[in-house]
Amino acid sequence: MRTPFILALGTTMALLVFACKKTEEAPTNLTATVTALSCSTVVFSSTATANVAYNGTATLPYTGGNAQAYLAGAAIASSGVTGLTATLVAGTLANGAGSLTFNVAGTPSAEGTASFAISFGGQTCAIALSVAKASSTTDCGTATGLQKVVCLAETFKATLTATQLATLQLSYSKADAVKWSNLPQALTQTKRVGLALSGLSATQLTAFKALLAAAMGTSSNEGYAEALAILAADDYLSVNGGGSTYGSGNYYVAFLGTPSTTGLWEFQYGGHHIALSNTYNGGKLVGATPSFRAVEPFAPFSQNSVNYEPLGQEREALAAMLTGFSDAELTSAKLTTTYSDILLGPGKDGQFPTTRAGLKASSLSASKKALVLAAIKTYVNDIDDENAATILAKYTAELDDTYIAYSGTTAMETKNDYVRIDGPNIWIEYSTQGGIVIRSANHPHSVWRDRSGDYGGN
């Protein structure tokens, strides 16, 4: 039998250590130790920009690991450029060389270098994140909400050539708004409009990512962080059998209509496995759907020494919702049809079923309704935090008239596992299907739509 106790290490983290009985003939007081930390070769998952919310990871190599487990650490505040924290993710050391992962989050206060004092396994060093200055951060740093989105959109435009700007900035039209797909650009007949990320310089890409971060949520592994993870997944496919058809450069951004705090326009961004369709009008967000998300590989993967699992939270929340139902409730929710993909994917606008099927949420207990809302949040939280709260309040008010239905298993990871949440406005689908590039594993497709809000109601 092993008795756990906590041993403080430095000022940044605590380690779980096991003391063994003498009869087990195991060493006692085993602590996670390394012989060296390589702070000079730390890898950050994305660039940081002053006064722009940052969510990323830092991967710190080490040598001489002793194969012991360690707990998550306390948040380490940045020095130099303040406003960021780095938090060690729990794990187990390799027997030799490996890497530690830190979640880095916050809003850097200025351009320069954000330093984090790391103490782990008997070693100390400092890791440094460069924080870039962009005209957007100086000009837009005090702006909030839609004003900030528009300010960052204009700053991004200012980095472009005349040719690039003409490709990015289009008149608003529903014909262009519907040009999104779950396929890579090379494989879809309905080609996306706008600028490909592959054509952007480093400065232009930084300005674009600042805009994307402002338009999306800040929750862990949701919103902007999830968007970056999906880009990483496409890069993974590119080097693991997909070739040039896949990759983060094959994603596109367009402004349909001129960004403003008064008029009608859409911030459109997408590529294989993501579609962002934020429509603004009259000084507010009037539609955040269709919002498509998918990922291959679905299992946790590493790209450029950073670990990712986009859509893992969606699957877990949907599975928790279903497994929380009683046998009788699951029977009511069960569909007789087998679904190999979502119903309302690209090109299926407005084709909502006229009759709702499944289990009506009004019959659920308060705790089970909370599970439904938790699943909904993993979709709504992809947009900026303020608007996400407003939309979630609407869906919460309509929850009693919302239906949950599924087919396949409740785990949502076996081929043909399918679930939907269908309410007066909300429509969410999640479908598990076979692999395309990685044939040996399944991957999900998922969509969030709104019966009255798709394309801002246009």
C-alpha atoms as one frame of an Amber mdcrd trajectory, in Angstrom:
protein
   0.000   0.000   0.000   1.363   3.428  -0.865   0.818   6.476   1.292   0.860
   9.843  -0.583   2.291  13.015   0.867   3.207  16.419  -0.615   6.751  17.704
  -0.889   7.213  21.388  -1.777   9.784  22.068  -4.507  11.050  25.644  -4.882
   8.217  28.169  -4.942   6.496  27.032  -8.095   5.081  23.551  -7.705   4.395
  20.567  -5.472   5.225  16.945  -6.178   3.289  13.852  -5.162   5.678  11.353
  -3.626   5.019   7.814  -2.458   6.603   6.158   0.571   6.587   2.369   0.326
   6.460  -0.222   3.069   9.736  -2.002   3.768   8.239  -5.269   2.627   7.861
  -3.904  -0.902  11.618  -3.510  -1.325  11.108  -0.256  -3.249  13.122   2.942
  -2.867  11.563   5.570  -0.620  11.060   9.325  -1.083  11.134   9.148  -4.884
  11.091  12.693  -6.274  11.011  13.921  -9.843  14.521  15.121 -10.686  16.421
  16.125 -13.811  20.064  16.866 -14.410  19.497  19.889 -16.668  16.785  22.183
 -18.038  17.355  23.565 -21.538  15.661  26.949 -21.225  17.500  28.320 -24.256
  15.693  25.854 -26.537  12.166  26.274 -25.136   9.452  26.234 -27.832   6.312
  28.362 -27.550   3.231  27.245 -29.482   2.480  30.699 -30.910   3.740  34.248
 -30.999   2.611  36.862 -28.489   1.561  40.440 -29.182   1.403  43.261 -26.673
  -2.049  43.947 -25.215  -3.563  40.973 -27.041  -4.890  37.993 -25.055  -2.489
  35.057 -25.301  -3.197  31.351 -24.810  -0.417  28.941 -25.651   2.041  26.404
 -24.378   5.761  26.332 -23.697   7.654  23.078 -24.222  10.843  22.970 -22.136
  13.387  20.199 -22.871  15.302  18.492 -20.073  17.914  15.774 -19.716  18.531
  13.246 -16.990  14.908  12.592 -16.047  14.358   9.840 -13.470  10.995   8.503
 -14.726   9.001   9.880 -11.761   5.529  11.453 -11.863   4.969  15.091 -10.934
   1.934  17.261 -10.219   0.784  20.441 -11.911   2.591  23.517 -10.662   1.476
  26.863  -9.360   1.171  29.792 -11.771   4.487  31.586 -12.356   4.037  35.299
 -13.089   6.092  36.828 -15.881   8.692  39.497 -15.239   9.948  42.106 -17.656
   6.776  42.140 -19.698   4.092  41.427 -17.113   0.544  40.090 -17.449   1.316
  36.455 -18.301   1.527  33.298 -16.230   3.144  29.926 -16.932   1.711  26.830
 -15.233   3.346  23.412 -15.313   1.135  20.607 -16.664   1.245  17.384 -14.629
   3.081  14.447 -16.163   5.741  11.792 -15.788   9.418  12.286 -16.537  11.130
  10.222 -19.171  14.011   8.020 -18.137  16.533  10.397 -19.650  15.670  13.215
 -22.071  12.175  14.621 -22.469  10.212  17.843 -22.131   7.963  19.661 -19.674
   4.805  21.453 -20.840   3.629  24.767 -19.389   0.315  26.461 -20.174   1.002
  30.148 -20.821  -1.892  32.593 -20.643  -2.766  36.218 -20.024  -2.390  39.552
 -21.772   1.173  40.856 -22.120   1.450  44.452 -20.934   3.916  45.672 -23.556
   6.337  44.602 -26.237   9.631  43.077 -25.134  10.479  39.865 -23.299   8.286
  38.056 -20.784  10.518  35.931 -18.538   9.432  33.072 -16.289  11.636  31.768
 -13.481  11.442  27.978 -13.658  12.427  25.698 -10.790  11.978  21.977 -11.310
  13.610  18.742 -10.284  16.497  20.422  -8.516  17.287  22.729 -11.457  16.469
  26.370 -12.169  16.548  28.586 -15.226  14.446  31.208 -16.986  12.396  30.853
 -20.157  11.703  33.905 -22.298   8.747  34.676 -24.579   9.243  37.480 -27.076
   6.263  39.833 -27.207   5.917  41.611 -30.517   4.842  45.173 -31.049   2.250
  45.802 -33.709   0.557  49.046 -34.563  -2.660  47.243 -33.651  -1.610  46.763
 -30.046  -0.692  50.428 -29.604  -3.771  51.734 -31.375  -6.243  49.087 -30.197
  -4.960  48.330 -26.714  -7.659  50.349 -24.959 -10.487  49.263 -27.266 -12.981
  46.575 -26.213 -15.652  44.431 -27.831 -16.505  45.144 -31.443 -14.418  48.313
 -31.432 -11.327  46.208 -30.785 -12.264  43.694 -33.479 -12.734  46.473 -36.031
  -9.537  48.232 -34.927  -7.518  45.016 -35.311  -9.192  44.287 -38.663  -8.127
  47.700 -39.955  -4.615  47.216 -38.594  -4.372  43.857 -40.353  -5.522  45.496
 -43.578  -2.837  48.156 -43.180  -0.123  45.474 -43.364  -1.311  44.220 -46.767
  -0.337  45.122 -50.302  -2.962  46.598 -52.607  -3.349  43.222 -54.337  -3.763
  41.386 -51.056  -6.279  43.927 -49.794  -8.403  43.554 -52.926  -8.490  39.777
 -52.324  -9.347  40.135 -48.627 -11.904  42.951 -48.686 -15.062  41.985 -50.596
 -18.587  43.283 -50.758 -21.007  41.472 -48.468 -22.944  38.746 -50.252 -24.719
  35.635 -49.073 -23.184  33.830 -52.066 -19.704  34.318 -50.596 -20.836  33.820
 -46.995 -21.865  30.225 -47.708 -18.498  29.294 -49.221 -17.189  27.151 -46.381
 -16.425  23.457 -46.381 -15.133  20.536 -44.342 -12.699  19.754 -47.157  -9.265
  21.202 -47.923  -9.300  23.975 -50.516  -7.782  21.712 -53.179 -10.560  19.135
 -52.759 -13.674  21.326 -52.545 -15.609  22.496 -55.586 -16.948  25.556 -53.760
 -13.692  27.427 -53.355 -13.263  29.679 -50.343 -12.762  33.377 -50.955 -10.139
  35.620 -49.408  -6.439  35.432 -48.591  -4.603  32.193 -47.934  -2.494  32.225
 -44.778   0.370  30.788 -46.813   0.688  34.152 -48.586   1.071  36.218 -45.421
   4.396  37.501 -44.116   5.327  37.007 -40.467   4.152  40.538 -39.640   0.885
  40.053 -41.508   0.266  36.704 -39.836   0.857  38.238 -36.401  -1.670  40.986
 -37.154  -4.198  38.426 -38.379  -3.796  36.237 -35.298  -4.326  39.253 -33.044
  -7.642  39.820 -34.830  -8.606  36.162 -34.600  -7.853  36.126 -30.874 -10.075
  39.169 -30.288 -13.008  37.562 -32.122 -12.744  34.220 -30.313 -13.042  32.931
 -26.742 -10.291  32.712 -24.164 -11.300  29.467 -22.386  -8.657  26.760 -22.166
  -8.579  24.632 -25.342 -11.578  26.540 -26.707 -11.916  29.563 -28.956  -8.592
  30.924 -30.138  -6.574  28.114 -28.526  -8.741  25.527 -30.296  -8.338  27.337
 -33.616  -4.544  27.203 -33.272  -4.735  23.513 -32.337  -6.751  22.728 -35.475
  -4.098  24.488 -37.577  -1.483  22.322 -35.873  -3.538  19.219 -36.699  -3.552
  20.140 -40.388   0.208  20.604 -40.309   0.434  17.168 -38.680  -1.611  15.673
 -41.543   0.597  17.399 -44.092   3.741  15.659 -42.827   2.040  12.348 -42.014
   0.629  11.294 -45.356  -1.555  14.228 -46.452   1.049  16.183 -48.380   0.613
  19.759 -49.593  -3.175  19.431 -49.805  -3.187  19.829 -46.015  -1.452  22.342
 -43.778  -2.118  25.627 -41.972  -1.226  27.637 -45.054  -4.370  26.332 -46.769
  -6.677  28.362 -44.496  -8.353  31.553 -45.703  -9.544  34.867 -44.288 -11.988
  37.291 -45.884 -13.941  40.383 -44.893 -17.379  40.357 -46.490 -18.332  44.003
 -46.221 -16.135  46.676 -44.663 -15.345  46.130 -40.961 -17.211  48.770 -38.963
 -19.065  49.355 -35.700 -22.258  50.255 -37.547 -22.659  48.420 -40.850 -23.164
  44.827 -42.004 -20.052  42.720 -42.471 -18.739  39.216 -41.825 -15.379  38.078
 -40.509 -14.955  34.823 -42.402 -12.135  32.433 -41.642 -11.728  28.773 -42.438
 -10.121  25.829 -44.092 -10.163  22.083 -43.666 -11.871  21.372 -40.327 -12.822
  24.887 -39.234 -15.275  27.571 -40.326 -15.748  30.873 -38.496 -18.700  32.971
 -39.672 -18.990  35.993 -37.381 -21.574  38.423 -38.775 -21.774  41.950 -37.351
 -24.483  44.556 -37.942 -25.630  47.676 -36.163 -22.718  47.646 -33.761 -23.090
  44.098 -32.451 -22.529  40.441 -33.263 -25.761  39.241 -34.866 -24.601  35.730
 -35.812 -21.742  33.403 -34.857 -22.899  30.486 -36.985 -22.467  28.312 -38.973
 -19.500  27.269 -36.840 -17.840  24.083 -38.036 -15.185  22.185 -36.091 -13.451
  18.875 -36.773 -10.044  17.364 -36.229  -7.815  14.610 -37.541  -6.005  13.051
 -35.789  -8.566  12.883 -32.997  -6.294  11.242 -30.447  -3.856  13.553 -28.633
  -0.928  14.374 -30.911   2.300  16.328 -30.835   3.323  18.863 -33.442   6.587
  20.805 -33.149   7.037  19.347 -29.650   3.674  20.731 -28.445   0.819  18.439
 -27.369  -2.708  19.070 -28.685  -6.198  17.583 -28.356  -8.729  19.914 -30.014
 -12.386  18.815 -29.677 -11.451  16.558 -26.779 -13.558  18.726 -24.466 -16.533
  18.594 -26.820 -16.454  14.808 -26.942 -16.056  14.512 -23.187 -18.912  16.924
 -22.452 -21.296  15.237 -24.893 -20.417  11.777 -23.592 -20.853  12.967 -19.991
 -24.280  14.349 -20.908 -25.421  11.046 -22.399 -23.956   8.787 -19.727 -25.641
  10.988 -17.117 -29.070   9.969 -18.406 -31.015   7.056 -16.969 -31.724   3.968
 -19.066 -35.278   5.206 -19.682 -34.007   8.636 -20.739 -31.460   7.088 -23.082
 -34.232   5.023 -24.650 -36.209   8.222 -25.293 -33.133   9.916 -26.767 -32.107
   6.996 -29.001 -32.571   7.437 -32.757 -33.317   4.503 -35.037 -31.272   5.923
 -37.921 -27.517   5.421 -38.274 -25.595   8.626 -39.024 -22.185   8.546 -40.689
 -21.838  12.359 -40.775 -23.600  15.519 -39.648 -26.850  16.475 -41.400 -26.308
  20.225 -41.633 -22.777  20.498 -42.952 -21.635  22.787 -45.777 -24.253  23.390
 -48.437 -27.086  22.345 -46.097 -28.137  25.808 -44.937 -31.662  26.097 -43.567
 -32.399  22.370 -43.853 -33.354  21.874 -40.201 -35.720  18.958 -39.527 -39.287
  20.152 -39.121 -39.951  17.704 -36.273 -37.695  17.470 -33.251 -36.704  14.004
 -32.093 -35.295  12.589 -28.891 -35.470  13.423 -25.199 -37.010  16.754 -24.189
 -34.846  18.616 -21.675 -37.858  19.780 -19.653 -38.135  16.225 -18.277 -34.586
  16.290 -16.885 -33.442  17.036 -13.361 -31.484  20.225 -12.679 -28.183  18.315
 -12.567 -28.850  16.672 -15.925 -29.843  20.000 -17.472 -26.490  21.299 -16.251
 -24.771  18.530 -18.232 -26.616  19.648 -21.375 -25.549  23.253 -20.808 -21.961
  22.147 -20.178 -21.950  20.474 -23.606 -23.447  23.589 -25.228 -20.759  25.775
 -23.644 -17.977  23.934 -25.466 -19.402  25.352 -28.700 -20.605  28.790 -27.611
 -17.308  29.489 -25.820 -15.519  29.487 -29.157 -16.633  33.089 -29.693 -15.511
  36.094 -27.650 -16.395  35.846 -23.968 -18.903  38.719 -23.830 -21.008  37.523
 -26.752 -20.711  33.899 -25.625 -22.355  34.819 -22.317 -25.243  36.542 -24.113
 -25.871  33.632 -26.469 -25.597  31.066 -23.674 -28.220  32.988 -21.695 -30.590
  32.720 -24.664 -30.043  28.986 -25.024 -30.449  28.506 -21.265 -33.823  30.267
 -21.360 -34.887  27.929 -24.184 -33.508  24.758 -22.600 -36.833  23.212 -21.569
 -37.902  23.220 -25.232 -34.630  21.671 -26.381 -34.256  18.005 -27.415 -31.279
  15.654 -27.162 -30.947  12.694 -29.516 -28.197  10.235 -30.339 -27.348   7.006
 -32.139 -24.486   4.551 -31.816 -22.787   4.421 -28.428 -22.731   7.082 -25.720
 -18.917   7.334 -25.791 -18.890   9.470 -28.960 -15.653   7.921 -30.197 -16.806
   4.837 -32.151 -17.535   5.096 -35.853 -21.163   6.217 -36.427 -21.554   7.587
 -32.891 -23.784  10.636 -33.332 -25.485  13.189 -31.066 -27.523  16.348 -31.599
 -28.914  19.147 -29.422 -31.935  20.732 -31.102 -33.800  23.678 -29.589 -35.899
  26.666 -30.632 -32.682  28.252 -31.914 -29.717  26.046 -31.087 -28.585  23.187
 -33.301 -25.451  21.209 -32.455 -24.344  17.996 -34.175 -21.387  15.755 -33.489
 -20.566  12.704 -35.626 -17.705  10.204 -35.471 -16.456   8.792 -38.761 -13.499
   6.917 -40.159 -10.108   8.468 -40.792  -9.224  10.066 -44.131  -5.465  10.559
 -43.962  -4.908   8.441 -40.853  -7.012   5.461 -41.863  -6.415   3.480 -38.683
  -8.327   5.895 -36.437 -11.684   7.680 -36.344 -12.214  11.435 -36.274 -15.206
  13.713 -35.565 -17.126  16.309 -37.535 -19.175  18.831 -35.610 -21.299  21.881
 -36.330 -23.063  24.573 -34.325 -25.884  26.336 -36.114 -28.692  28.678 -35.079
 -32.132  28.436 -36.636 -32.529  32.222 -36.697 -28.929  33.390 -36.453 -27.012
  31.600 -39.228 -25.200  34.257 -41.300 -26.646  36.859 -38.952 -30.171  35.981
 -40.014 -29.469  36.971 -43.607
